[in-house]
Amino acid sequence: MAAATTKSEGEGGAKAVPKILWNERRNKFETEDKEAYIQYVLRNDGKVMDLVHTFVPSSKRGLGLASHLCVAAFHHAHSHSLSVIPTCSYVSETFVPRNPSWKSVLHTEGAKSNI
């Protein structure tokens, strides 16, 4: 599994962003405790990453974990020359509109999968 950790500026200076792990075997990016994750399906011979489901337990909602999971997935897709289908409603209706710089990574042939 690969890990992604970054720092972001917040009130009071730099704060640690949660470590997001790539669980290639299970096709997901997840928090270290495996409680929050974004699930994907590879399509078109592995050239397209279809983000199908994001889950954050109620006890951890409001901390920005879903956004961090999306950033990890989009960064992975970009660095591996993959395009992204935003099937998950959180990704398509919340993350992408709030982060338009990632629109360049979106898959253009067909908007969503049939899952």
Buried (B, 14 or more C-beta within 10 A) or exposed (E): EEEBEEEEEEEEEEEEBBBBBBBEEEBBBBBEEEEBBBBBBEBEEEEBBBBBBBBBEEEBEEEBBBBBBBBBBBBBBBEEEBBBBBBBEBBBEBBBEEBEEBEEBBBEEEEBBEE
